[in-house]
Amino acid sequence: MRSYRASLPSPHYQTPACPRRRNAEPTMAQLVGPLRKELADSLSSCRVLVVGAGGIGCELLKNLVLTGFKNIEVIDLDTIDVSNLNRQFLFQKKHVGKSKAQVAKESVLRFCPSANITAYHDSIMNPDYNVEFFRNFQLVMNALDNRAARNHVNRMCLAADIPLIESGTAGYLGQVTVIKKGQTECYECQPKPTQKTFPGCTIRNTPSEPIHCIVWAKYLFNQLFGEEDADQEVSPDTADPEAAWNPADAAARATASDQDGDIKRVSTKEWARSTGYDPVKLFNKLFKDDIMYLLTMDKLWKKRKAPLPLDWTEIQQLACSQEEACGTGLKDQQVLGVQGYAQLFQRSVETLRSQLTEKGEGAELVWDKDDPPAMDFVTAAANLRMNVFSMNMKSRFDVKSMAGNIIPAIATTNAVIAGLIVLEGLKILNSDFEQCRTIFLNKQPNPRKKLLVPCALDPPNPNCYVCASRPEVTVKLNVHKTIVQALQDKILKEKFGMVAPDVQIEDGKGTILISSEEGETEANNNKFLSDFGIRNGSRLQADDFLQDYTLLVNVIHSEELEKDVEFEVVGDAPDKAPTPSAPEEGKNIANGNKDSAQPSTSSKAAAEDDDILIVDSDEEPSSSAMEASPEPSNRKRKHHDAETDDAASKRKRLDQQPADDDEDIIALD
């Protein structure tokens, strides 16, 4: 068994005899020892795609060039924020507002000027980065911060049949796994718990779930009454990469405000103090002025419902009977109206202001979910923000149960995980795939006194709705109440991770329900599924040409879904999905290139070792075992018109897709 141990230099480590310039960075080979010539040669010619240039991405890029990788492409949609500077060491204050990918490239080239690095300031979801793009690489390494992008890269690597090394961190915890088509589980083979990490721009600009608003409210508490933290900014994110990105504008922002990276500004707390913590002024700033500012970022609202600002005076004029309609039952389980939460916001601010005054000048409050005024403030602020962004509001009981503790991003965790990614990459390039492992970095040593626990990679899940030979799911919904737009956005895109789905009904006529070509089926969007003859037992075929992915959807009609539940996945695929029916003769729709293609995977295991490296493990459990212990009837046709080209060109155009970034903005316990 070959060893890939990469422990820190021992006390007996000797300085290399060859002269070095003072302060020169040692290479990985100098720290670990020389690699075999064949492996060293393969590193210099290997093309690697790094998706994300945030916390893990910065460490990873540095490790790659110091190990000997020469051809690297890095993609990241984000721009550098002040809060990144404490751990993303490739960035400095002068870089604020600039592209992470571009600055990371420039900084890494100082370590290794001979490296060939290409940077993309773009999203992995961009159709330009298609399957053919992914086939240009021998390895893809993820350093992302959101599940949608992870799902997408997983599917692109499956379609291109390229090994993927997946990673993530949450505070002191970390994980690395390898995904290989047909040999391991893919990232979507097992159901994932609700996402606990969210990009800062989602929290500040485009919340889509109640938890986003609760995190924002807790941040707001700290910004107003507690210890200020640059990572917990709540004002609109003017550098949101999705809003727009112009290099000249970004550079101007970065050099604004006395050439200080736009860092000199009045803090939220200073502004609140200047108003005497006036609840009405705070309310109008947070829920009216800031929201109106967000509305000026019109690109954010092209495909989202725009937020609706709240005005204090108008809210006070609302009829009490209307507002208190939901405020019955046990106090903590009541869901108040907007007026009720506005009044709760006012009372809690006044109480917290008094507490702060009693503590004296410079005092700070600490948020505690068991402290009534603090909990009232977070409940009120979170629910008011939910209302602004058209979400169903939550009771105090629900908010308290969801609040949890925010885990800080830890630079050391990112560094350890980045090192493990490279070590797994070396195994793959050395044709030692059987030695690859899922590795977990734990907060405390296990009974064998190990912080790093390696686990064997699991085989593909035959019922996976992504990498199985014939992906299939069963969805329970009310065909008389579910509209086509909800099928597209909430089921196919949000639940099943598709980017640009085409859907046809298996009705013998090939009726097209949804087309990814703009304008083709928009007239269907607000019609009910039953309007197209869809009923209990109907089957839909959903294709995403960008991801080279096909999914069969079996529809079960039900009028007995729980309140506010629009649909259910039977068995909550993929772990209990119905057994796929045998493929019809000559009609195999396996995803990826080959009909027989099986999945590649991500993992969930734990790890085990003394050093900061991969250890050889003879009696490791599998990662699963460790985890157990998280009206017109159109035919589907080829387009030949000048605007869309033909089906092949559409597939080609969609087969290209860019990358996203980061992994560590926020983590909730």
C-alpha positions as CSV (number, residue, x, y, z in Angstrom):
1,M,0.0,0.0,0.0
2,R,1.5,3.3,-1.1
3,S,1.7,6.0,1.5
4,Y,0.5,9.6,0.9
5,R,1.1,10.9,4.4
6,A,1.7,14.6,4.4
7,S,2.2,15.4,8.1
8,L,3.7,18.7,9.3
9,P,7.5,18.9,9.3
10,S,9.0,17.0,12.2
11,P,11.6,18.4,14.6
12,H,14.2,16.4,12.6
13,Y,13.2,18.1,9.3
14,Q,16.3,19.3,7.6
15,T,16.4,22.5,5.6
16,P,17.0,21.6,1.9
17,A,20.7,21.9,0.9
18,C,19.9,23.9,-2.2
19,P,20.2,27.7,-1.6
20,R,16.9,29.6,-1.4
21,R,16.1,33.2,-1.4
22,R,15.3,34.5,2.0
23,N,11.6,34.4,2.8
24,A,10.9,32.2,-0.2
25,E,7.9,29.9,0.1
26,P,8.9,26.2,0.4
27,T,7.2,24.0,-2.1
28,M,5.0,21.1,-1.1
29,A,7.7,18.7,-2.4
30,Q,10.2,20.3,0.0
31,L,7.9,19.8,2.9
32,V,6.6,16.3,2.1
33,G,9.5,14.9,0.0
34,P,9.9,14.3,-3.7
35,L,7.1,12.8,-5.7
36,R,7.8,9.9,-8.0
37,K,8.9,11.2,-11.4
38,E,5.9,9.8,-13.2
39,L,3.5,11.5,-10.7
40,A,5.4,14.7,-10.8
41,D,5.3,14.7,-14.6
42,S,1.5,14.1,-14.5
43,L,1.0,17.1,-12.2
44,S,2.7,19.5,-14.6
45,S,0.5,18.4,-17.5
46,C,-2.8,17.8,-15.5
47,R,-5.6,20.3,-16.1
48,V,-7.6,21.0,-12.9
49,L,-10.8,23.0,-12.4
50,V,-11.3,24.6,-9.0
51,V,-14.8,25.7,-8.4
52,G,-14.8,28.5,-5.8
53,A,-12.1,30.9,-4.6
54,G,-13.3,31.6,-1.0
55,G,-12.1,30.1,2.3
56,I,-11.2,26.6,1.0
57,G,-10.5,27.8,-2.5
58,C,-7.7,30.2,-1.4
59,E,-5.9,27.5,0.5
60,L,-6.5,25.0,-2.3
61,L,-5.0,27.1,-5.0
62,K,-1.9,27.8,-2.9
63,N,-1.5,24.0,-2.2
64,L,-2.0,23.1,-5.9
65,V,0.8,25.3,-7.2
66,L,3.2,24.4,-4.4
67,T,2.6,20.7,-5.1
68,G,3.5,21.1,-8.7
69,F,0.2,21.6,-10.6
70,K,0.8,23.9,-13.5
71,N,-2.5,24.1,-15.4
72,I,-5.3,25.4,-13.2
73,E,-8.6,27.1,-14.0
74,V,-10.6,28.7,-11.2
75,I,-14.2,30.0,-11.3
76,D,-16.0,32.1,-8.8
77,L,-19.0,34.4,-9.1
78,D,-18.3,36.4,-5.9
79,T,-16.4,39.6,-5.2
80,I,-14.2,40.3,-2.2
81,D,-15.8,41.7,0.9
82,V,-14.2,43.1,4.0
83,S,-15.5,40.2,6.0
84,N,-13.4,37.8,3.9
85,L,-10.1,39.3,4.9
86,N,-9.7,37.4,8.2
87,R,-9.4,34.0,6.6
88,Q,-9.1,34.3,2.8
89,F,-5.4,35.1,2.9
90,L,-5.0,35.7,-0.9
91,F,-7.0,38.9,-0.5
92,Q,-6.0,42.3,1.0
93,K,-7.9,45.4,1.9
94,K,-7.0,47.0,-1.4
95,H,-8.9,44.1,-3.2
96,V,-12.3,44.8,-1.7
97,G,-14.9,44.9,-4.4
98,K,-12.8,43.0,-7.0
99,S,-13.3,39.5,-8.4
100,K,-12.2,36.7,-6.1
101,A,-11.2,34.5,-9.0
102,Q,-9.0,37.1,-10.6
103,V,-7.3,38.4,-7.5
104,A,-6.7,34.8,-6.3
105,K,-5.0,34.0,-9.6
106,E,-2.8,37.1,-9.3
107,S,-1.9,36.3,-5.7
108,V,-1.1,32.6,-6.4
109,L,1.1,33.5,-9.3
110,R,3.4,35.1,-6.8
111,F,4.0,31.7,-5.3
112,C,4.6,30.1,-8.7
113,P,5.0,32.6,-11.6
114,S,5.4,29.7,-14.1
115,A,1.9,28.3,-13.4
116,N,-0.7,28.7,-16.1
117,I,-3.9,29.9,-14.3
118,T,-7.1,31.0,-15.9
119,A,-9.7,32.9,-13.8
120,Y,-13.4,33.2,-14.6
121,H,-15.6,35.7,-12.7
122,D,-18.8,33.8,-13.4
123,S,-21.3,31.3,-12.1
124,I,-21.0,27.5,-12.5
125,M,-24.7,27.6,-13.6
126,N,-23.8,29.5,-16.7
127,P,-24.6,27.5,-19.9
128,D,-21.2,28.4,-21.3
129,Y,-19.6,25.8,-19.0
130,N,-21.1,22.7,-20.5
131,V,-20.2,19.0,-20.6
132,E,-17.5,19.7,-23.2
133,F,-16.0,22.3,-21.0
134,F,-15.8,19.8,-18.1
135,R,-14.2,17.2,-20.3
136,N,-11.1,19.5,-20.7
137,F,-10.1,18.6,-17.2
138,Q,-8.6,15.5,-15.4
139,L,-9.8,16.6,-12.0
140,V,-12.6,18.9,-10.7
141,M,-12.3,20.2,-7.1
142,N,-15.3,21.8,-5.4
143,A,-14.9,24.6,-2.8
144,L,-18.5,25.8,-2.9
145,D,-20.9,27.3,-0.4
146,N,-24.3,26.2,-1.6
147,R,-26.1,23.0,-2.5
148,A,-27.5,24.1,-5.8
149,A,-24.1,24.6,-7.3
150,R,-22.8,21.4,-5.7
151,N,-25.7,19.5,-7.3
152,H,-24.9,21.0,-10.6
153,V,-21.2,20.3,-10.6
154,N,-22.0,16.8,-9.5
155,R,-24.2,16.2,-12.6
156,M,-21.7,17.9,-14.9
157,C,-18.9,15.6,-13.7
158,L,-21.1,12.6,-14.1
159,A,-22.0,13.6,-17.6
160,A,-18.4,14.3,-18.5
161,D,-17.1,11.2,-16.6
162,I,-14.5,13.3,-14.7
163,P,-13.5,12.6,-11.1
164,L,-14.9,15.2,-8.6
165,I,-13.4,15.9,-5.2
166,E,-16.1,17.4,-3.0
167,S,-15.5,19.3,0.2
168,G,-17.0,21.5,2.9
169,T,-16.5,23.1,6.3
170,A,-18.6,24.2,9.2
171,G,-16.7,25.7,12.1
172,Y,-14.2,23.1,13.3
173,L,-15.8,20.4,11.2
174,G,-14.8,19.5,7.7
175,Q,-15.2,16.8,5.1
176,V,-13.6,15.7,1.8
177,T,-14.9,12.9,-0.5
178,V,-14.3,11.6,-4.0
179,I,-17.0,11.1,-6.6
180,K,-16.4,8.8,-9.6
181,K,-19.0,7.8,-12.1
182,G,-20.1,4.2,-11.7
183,Q,-17.7,3.6,-8.8
184,T,-19.0,5.7,-5.9
185,E,-22.1,7.4,-4.6
186,C,-22.8,10.7,-6.3
187,Y,-23.4,13.9,-4.3
188,E,-27.1,13.3,-4.5
189,C,-27.3,9.6,-3.8
190,Q,-28.3,10.2,-0.2
191,P,-30.8,12.8,1.1
192,K,-29.1,15.8,2.7
193,P,-30.2,17.6,5.8
194,T,-31.5,21.1,5.3
195,Q,-28.7,23.4,4.2
196,K,-27.0,25.1,7.0
197,T,-24.6,27.4,5.2
198,F,-25.7,30.4,3.2
199,P,-23.9,33.0,1.1
200,G,-23.8,36.5,2.7
201,C,-25.6,38.0,-0.3
202,T,-28.5,35.6,0.2
203,I,-28.9,36.8,3.8
204,R,-28.6,40.4,3.0
205,N,-30.3,40.7,-0.4
206,T,-32.3,37.7,-1.6
207,P,-33.6,35.6,1.3
208,S,-35.9,32.8,0.1
209,E,-36.5,30.8,3.3
210,P,-37.5,31.7,6.9
211,I,-34.1,30.6,8.1
212,H,-32.4,33.3,6.0
213,C,-34.5,35.9,7.8
214,I,-33.8,34.5,11.2
215,V,-30.1,34.5,10.6
216,W,-30.4,38.1,9.4
217,A,-32.4,39.1,12.6
218,K,-29.7,37.5,14.8
219,Y,-27.0,39.4,13.0
220,L,-29.1,42.6,13.3
221,F,-29.3,42.1,17.1
222,N,-25.5,41.9,17.3
223,Q,-25.0,44.8,15.0
224,L,-27.3,47.0,17.2
225,F,-26.8,45.8,20.7
226,G,-24.0,43.2,20.8
227,E,-20.4,42.8,19.5
228,E,-20.1,44.0,16.0
229,D,-18.7,41.6,13.5
230,A,-17.9,42.3,9.8
231,D,-19.1,38.8,8.9
232,Q,-22.6,39.7,10.2
233,E,-23.4,42.8,8.1
234,V,-27.1,43.2,7.5
235,S,-27.3,46.2,5.1
236,P,-27.9,45.5,1.4
237,D,-24.8,44.0,-0.3
238,T,-23.9,46.5,-3.0
239,A,-21.3,44.0,-4.3
240,D,-23.7,41.2,-4.9
241,P,-22.3,39.4,-7.9
242,E,-25.7,38.5,-9.2
243,A,-26.9,42.1,-9.3
244,A,-24.2,43.2,-11.9
245,W,-20.5,43.1,-12.2
246,N,-18.4,45.6,-14.1
247,P,-14.7,45.5,-13.4
248,A,-14.4,49.3,-13.7
249,D,-17.2,49.9,-11.3
250,A,-15.8,47.3,-8.9
251,A,-12.4,48.9,-9.0
252,A,-13.9,52.3,-8.4
253,R,-15.8,51.0,-5.3
254,A,-12.6,49.3,-4.0
255,T,-10.7,52.6,-4.2
256,A,-13.5,54.8,-2.9
257,S,-13.7,56.3,0.6
258,D,-10.2,57.7,1.0
259,Q,-8.7,54.9,-1.0
260,D,-9.5,52.6,1.9
261,G,-11.4,49.7,0.2
262,D,-14.7,51.3,1.1
263,I,-14.1,50.2,4.7
264,K,-14.6,53.6,6.3
265,R,-18.3,54.0,6.8
266,V,-20.8,54.6,9.7
267,S,-21.6,51.3,11.4
268,T,-25.1,50.1,12.0
269,K,-24.6,50.5,15.7
270,E,-23.2,54.1,15.4
271,W,-26.2,55.1,13.3
272,A,-28.6,53.5,15.7
273,R,-27.0,55.3,18.6
274,S,-27.3,58.6,16.7
275,T,-31.0,58.1,16.6
276,G,-31.3,57.2,20.3
277,Y,-32.3,53.7,19.2
278,D,-35.6,55.2,18.0
279,P,-37.8,52.1,17.1
280,V,-39.7,53.9,14.3
281,K,-36.5,55.2,12.6
282,L,-35.0,51.7,12.9
283,F,-38.1,50.2,11.4
284,N,-38.3,52.5,8.5
285,K,-34.6,52.1,7.7
286,L,-34.6,48.3,7.9
287,F,-37.9,47.5,6.3
288,K,-38.5,50.5,4.0
289,D,-35.4,52.4,3.0
290,D,-33.1,49.4,2.7
291,I,-35.7,47.4,0.8
292,M,-36.3,50.3,-1.6
293,Y,-32.5,50.4,-2.2
294,L,-32.6,46.7,-3.0
295,L,-35.3,47.3,-5.6
296,T,-32.9,49.5,-7.5
297,M,-30.8,46.3,-8.1
298,D,-33.2,45.4,-10.8
299,K,-31.3,42.3,-12.0
300,L,-32.0,40.6,-8.8
301,W,-35.7,40.6,-9.4
302,K,-35.9,39.5,-13.0
303,K,-36.6,35.9,-11.9
304,R,-37.7,36.5,-8.3
305,K,-40.6,38.1,-6.7
306,A,-39.6,41.6,-5.7
307,P,-39.7,42.6,-2.0
308,L,-42.5,44.9,-0.7
309,P,-41.3,47.7,1.6
310,L,-43.1,48.4,4.9
311,D,-44.0,51.8,6.2
312,W,-44.5,52.3,9.9
313,T,-47.3,54.9,9.5
314,E,-49.2,52.8,7.1
315,I,-48.9,49.7,9.3
316,Q,-50.3,51.5,12.3
317,Q,-53.5,52.2,10.3
318,L,-54.2,48.6,9.6
319,A,-57.4,47.2,11.1
320,C,-56.6,45.3,14.4
321,S,-59.2,42.6,13.5
322,Q,-57.3,41.8,10.3
323,E,-54.0,41.7,12.0
324,E,-55.0,39.6,15.0
325,A,-56.8,36.9,13.0
326,C,-54.0,34.4,13.4
327,G,-53.1,35.5,16.9
328,T,-55.0,32.8,18.8
329,G,-53.9,29.8,20.8
330,L,-50.9,29.5,23.1
331,K,-48.9,32.7,23.1
332,D,-45.6,31.2,21.8
333,Q,-47.4,29.4,19.0
334,Q,-49.3,32.4,17.8
335,V,-48.5,33.9,14.4
336,L,-49.2,37.6,14.6
337,G,-49.9,39.9,11.7
338,V,-47.6,42.6,10.4
339,Q,-49.0,45.2,12.9
340,G,-48.5,42.7,15.8
341,Y,-44.9,42.1,14.9
342,A,-44.3,45.8,14.3
343,Q,-45.5,46.5,17.8
344,L,-43.4,43.7,19.2
345,F,-40.4,45.1,17.4
346,Q,-41.0,48.5,19.0
347,R,-41.4,47.1,22.5
348,S,-38.3,44.9,22.3
349,V,-36.1,47.7,21.0
350,E,-37.2,49.9,23.8
351,T,-36.5,47.2,26.4
352,L,-33.1,46.3,24.9
353,R,-32.2,50.1,24.7
354,S,-33.0,50.3,28.5
355,Q,-30.8,47.3,29.2
356,L,-27.9,48.8,27.2
357,T,-28.2,52.1,29.1
358,E,-28.2,50.4,32.5
359,K,-24.9,48.6,31.6
360,G,-23.2,51.9,30.8
361,E,-21.1,53.4,28.0
362,G,-19.6,50.9,25.7
363,A,-21.6,48.0,27.0
364,E,-22.8,45.1,24.9
365,L,-25.6,42.6,25.1
366,V,-25.3,38.9,24.3
367,W,-28.1,37.2,22.4
368,D,-29.7,34.4,24.2
369,K,-32.7,32.5,23.0
370,D,-33.9,32.2,26.6
371,D,-33.8,35.9,27.1
372,P,-37.4,37.2,26.4
373,P,-36.5,40.7,25.0
374,A,-33.7,39.3,22.8
375,M,-36.0,36.5,21.5
376,D,-38.9,39.0,21.0
377,F,-36.6,41.2,18.9
378,V,-35.4,38.4,16.7
379,T,-38.9,37.0,16.3
380,A,-40.3,40.4,15.3
381,A,-37.4,41.4,13.0
382,A,-37.3,38.0,11.3
383,N,-41.1,37.9,10.7
384,L,-41.2,41.5,9.3
385,R,-38.5,40.5,6.8
386,M,-40.4,37.3,5.9
387,N,-43.4,39.5,5.1
388,V,-41.3,41.9,3.0
389,F,-40.1,38.9,1.0
390,S,-43.5,37.3,0.7
391,M,-42.9,34.3,3.0
392,N,-45.3,32.8,5.5
393,M,-44.5,34.2,8.9
394,K,-43.5,32.0,11.9
395,S,-44.5,31.8,15.5
396,R,-42.1,32.6,18.3
397,F,-41.9,28.9,19.1
398,D,-40.8,28.1,15.5
399,V,-38.3,31.0,15.3
400,K,-36.8,29.9,18.6
401,S,-36.4,26.3,17.5
402,M,-34.8,27.3,14.2
403,A,-32.5,30.0,15.6
404,G,-29.6,27.7,16.7
405,N,-26.1,28.9,17.1
406,I,-24.1,30.4,14.3
407,I,-20.8,28.7,13.7
408,P,-17.9,31.0,12.7
409,A,-15.7,30.2,9.7
410,I,-12.4,28.8,10.9
411,A,-9.3,29.4,8.7
412,T,-7.5,26.4,10.1
413,T,-10.3,24.1,9.1
414,N,-10.2,25.4,5.6
415,A,-6.5,24.8,5.5
416,V,-6.7,21.2,6.7
417,I,-9.5,20.4,4.2
418,A,-7.7,22.0,1.3
419,G,-4.7,19.8,2.1
420,L,-6.8,16.7,2.1
421,I,-8.3,17.6,-1.2
422,V,-4.8,17.7,-2.8
423,L,-3.9,14.4,-1.3
424,E,-7.0,12.7,-2.7
425,G,-6.1,14.3,-6.0
426,L,-2.6,12.7,-5.9
427,K,-4.2,9.3,-5.4
428,I,-6.4,9.7,-8.4
429,L,-3.5,10.8,-10.6
430,N,-1.4,8.0,-9.4
431,S,-4.1,5.5,-10.5
432,D,-4.7,4.5,-6.8
433,F,-8.4,5.2,-6.8
434,E,-9.0,2.2,-4.6
435,Q,-7.1,4.1,-1.9
436,C,-9.4,7.2,-2.0
437,R,-11.5,7.8,1.1
438,T,-14.1,10.1,2.5
439,I,-12.4,11.9,5.3
440,F,-14.1,13.7,8.2
441,L,-12.4,16.3,10.3
442,N,-13.9,16.2,13.8
443,K,-14.0,18.9,16.5
444,Q,-12.7,16.4,19.2
445,P,-10.7,13.2,19.0
446,N,-12.6,10.0,18.7
447,P,-12.1,7.1,21.1
448,R,-8.9,6.2,19.1
449,K,-7.7,9.7,19.6
450,K,-8.0,10.7,16.0
451,L,-9.4,14.0,14.6
452,L,-9.3,12.8,11.0
453,V,-11.4,9.8,10.3
454,P,-11.2,8.1,6.8
455,C,-14.0,5.9,5.6
456,A,-14.4,3.7,2.6
457,L,-16.3,5.2,-0.4
458,D,-19.8,3.8,-0.8
459,P,-21.0,2.3,-4.1
460,P,-23.7,4.1,-6.2
461,N,-27.2,4.1,-4.8
462,P,-29.3,2.1,-7.4
463,N,-32.4,4.3,-6.5
464,C,-30.6,7.6,-6.9
465,Y,-32.7,10.0,-9.0
466,V,-29.5,11.5,-10.5
467,C,-27.0,8.7,-11.3
468,A,-29.2,5.6,-11.6
469,S,-29.4,4.1,-15.1
470,R,-33.0,5.2,-15.3
471,P,-33.7,8.0,-12.8
472,E,-37.3,8.1,-11.7
473,V,-39.3,9.7,-8.8
474,T,-42.9,9.7,-7.7
475,V,-44.4,13.1,-6.7
476,K,-47.7,13.5,-4.8
477,L,-49.6,16.7,-5.5
478,N,-53.0,18.1,-6.3
479,V,-53.2,18.4,-10.1
480,H,-56.2,20.8,-9.8
481,K,-54.2,23.3,-7.7
482,T,-50.6,22.9,-8.9
483,I,-49.8,25.2,-11.7
484,V,-47.1,24.6,-14.4
485,Q,-44.9,27.4,-13.0
486,A,-44.8,25.6,-9.6
487,L,-43.9,22.4,-11.2
488,Q,-41.0,24.1,-12.9
489,D,-39.7,26.3,-10.1
490,K,-40.5,24.5,-6.9
491,I,-40.3,20.8,-8.0
492,L,-37.9,20.5,-10.9
493,K,-35.5,23.4,-10.1
494,E,-35.6,23.7,-6.4
495,K,-36.3,20.1,-5.3
496,F,-34.5,18.2,-8.1
497,G,-31.8,20.7,-8.9
498,M,-32.5,21.2,-12.6
499,V,-31.3,24.4,-14.3
500,A,-33.3,24.7,-17.6
501,P,-35.8,21.8,-17.7
502,D,-37.8,20.7,-20.7
503,V,-40.9,18.7,-19.8
504,Q,-43.1,16.6,-22.0
505,I,-46.1,14.5,-21.0
506,E,-46.0,10.8,-21.8
507,D,-49.5,10.8,-23.3
508,G,-48.7,9.2,-26.7
509,K,-48.6,12.7,-28.3
510,G,-45.4,14.1,-26.8
511,T,-47.2,17.2,-25.5
512,I,-44.7,19.8,-24.4
513,L,-45.6,21.2,-21.0
514,I,-42.4,23.3,-20.3
515,S,-39.7,24.4,-22.8
516,S,-36.4,25.9,-21.8
517,E,-36.5,28.1,-25.0
518,E,-37.7,31.5,-23.9
519,G,-41.3,32.3,-24.8
520,E,-42.2,28.9,-26.2
521,T,-44.5,27.8,-23.3
522,E,-44.9,30.8,-21.1
523,A,-48.6,30.8,-21.8
524,N,-48.8,27.5,-19.9
525,N,-47.2,28.9,-16.7
526,N,-50.4,29.8,-14.8
527,K,-52.5,26.9,-16.0
528,F,-53.2,23.9,-13.7
529,L,-51.6,20.5,-14.5
530,S,-55.2,19.1,-14.9
531,D,-55.7,21.5,-17.8
532,F,-53.3,19.4,-19.8
533,G,-54.9,16.1,-18.9
534,I,-52.4,15.3,-16.2
535,R,-54.1,13.1,-13.6
536,N,-53.3,10.3,-11.1
537,G,-50.8,8.0,-12.7
538,S,-49.5,10.4,-15.4
539,R,-45.8,10.3,-16.3
540,L,-43.7,13.3,-17.2
541,Q,-40.3,13.2,-18.8
542,A,-38.0,16.1,-17.7
543,D,-34.8,16.8,-19.6
544,D,-32.1,19.2,-18.7
545,F,-29.8,19.4,-21.7
546,L,-27.3,21.5,-19.9
547,Q,-26.7,18.8,-17.3
548,D,-27.2,16.0,-19.8
549,Y,-29.8,14.7,-17.4
550,T,-33.3,13.1,-17.8
551,L,-35.7,12.4,-15.0
552,L,-39.1,10.5,-15.2
553,V,-41.7,11.9,-12.8
554,N,-44.7,9.8,-11.8
555,V,-47.6,11.9,-10.7
556,I,-49.9,10.8,-7.8
557,H,-53.0,13.0,-7.4
558,S,-53.9,13.8,-3.8
559,E,-56.3,16.2,-2.2
560,E,-55.2,15.3,1.3
561,L,-51.8,17.1,1.5
562,E,-51.1,18.9,4.8
563,K,-51.8,22.6,5.0
564,D,-49.2,24.8,3.1
565,V,-47.7,21.6,1.6
566,E,-47.7,21.9,-2.2
567,F,-46.2,18.5,-3.0
568,E,-44.4,15.5,-1.5
569,V,-41.8,13.2,-2.9
570,V,-43.0,9.7,-2.2
571,G,-40.3,8.0,0.0
572,D,-38.4,11.3,-0.2
573,A,-36.1,10.1,-2.9
574,P,-33.4,9.1,-3.3
575,D,-33.1,6.6,-0.5
576,K,-36.6,5.3,-0.6
577,A,-37.5,6.1,-4.2
578,P,-39.8,3.6,-6.0
579,T,-37.9,0.9,-7.8
580,P,-37.5,2.2,-11.4
581,S,-39.3,0.2,-14.0
582,A,-37.2,-1.8,-16.5
583,P,-36.1,0.4,-19.4
584,E,-38.0,-0.2,-22.6
585,E,-36.2,-1.8,-25.5
586,G,-34.1,0.8,-27.3
587,K,-35.2,3.6,-25.1
588,N,-32.6,3.8,-22.4
589,I,-32.3,7.3,-21.0
590,A,-29.3,6.8,-18.8
591,N,-27.6,10.1,-17.9
592,G,-24.2,11.0,-19.0
593,N,-22.5,9.7,-22.1
594,K,-23.1,6.1,-22.0
595,D,-26.3,4.2,-21.7
596,S,-24.9,2.0,-19.0
597,A,-23.3,4.9,-17.1
598,Q,-23.7,4.7,-13.4
599,P,-23.2,7.4,-10.9
600,S,-20.4,9.1,-9.2
601,T,-20.7,10.3,-5.7
602,S,-20.0,12.5,-2.8
603,S,-19.7,11.3,0.7
604,K,-20.6,11.7,4.2
605,A,-18.1,9.8,6.2
606,A,-15.8,10.4,9.1
607,A,-12.0,10.3,9.2
608,E,-9.3,8.9,11.3
609,D,-5.6,9.7,11.6
610,D,-2.9,11.3,13.7
611,D,-1.4,13.6,11.1
612,I,-3.0,16.1,8.9
613,L,-3.2,13.8,6.0
614,I,-4.8,10.7,4.7
615,V,-4.1,7.6,6.5
616,D,-4.1,4.1,5.3
617,S,-7.1,2.4,6.8
618,D,-7.6,-1.4,6.8
619,E,-10.7,-1.6,9.0
620,E,-12.5,1.6,8.1
621,P,-16.3,1.5,8.0
622,S,-18.0,2.8,4.9
623,S,-19.1,6.4,4.8
624,S,-22.8,5.3,5.1
625,A,-22.0,3.4,8.2
626,M,-20.3,6.3,9.7
627,E,-23.1,8.6,8.9
628,A,-25.6,6.4,10.5
629,S,-23.9,6.9,13.7
630,P,-27.0,12.8,7.9
631,E,-54.2,22.9,-25.0
632,P,-52.2,22.8,-28.2
633,S,-50.4,19.6,-28.4
634,N,-46.8,20.3,-29.4
635,R,-44.4,17.6,-30.1
636,K,-40.9,17.5,-28.8
637,R,-39.0,18.6,-31.8
638,K,-35.6,19.8,-33.0
639,H,-35.3,23.5,-33.6
640,H,-33.9,24.6,-36.9
641,D,-34.7,28.3,-36.8
642,A,-32.0,30.8,-36.9
643,E,-32.3,31.9,-33.3
644,T,-32.1,28.5,-31.6
645,D,-30.1,26.5,-34.1
646,D,-30.8,22.8,-33.9
647,A,-31.1,20.5,-31.0
648,A,-27.5,19.6,-31.2
649,S,-26.4,23.2,-31.0
650,K,-28.8,23.7,-28.1
651,R,-27.2,20.8,-26.3
652,K,-23.8,22.1,-27.1
653,R,-24.6,25.6,-25.8
654,L,-26.2,24.2,-22.6
655,D,-23.3,21.8,-22.1
656,Q,-21.1,24.5,-20.9
657,Q,-21.3,25.8,-17.4
658,P,-19.4,28.0,-14.9
659,A,-18.6,27.7,-11.4
660,D,-19.6,29.2,-8.1
661,D,-17.6,29.6,-5.0
662,D,-16.9,29.6,-1.3
663,E,-18.0,27.3,1.5
664,D,-17.9,29.1,4.7
665,I,-20.0,32.2,4.9
666,I,-22.5,31.1,7.6
667,A,-23.1,27.9,9.3
668,L,-26.0,27.1,11.6
669,D,-25.9,24.5,14.3
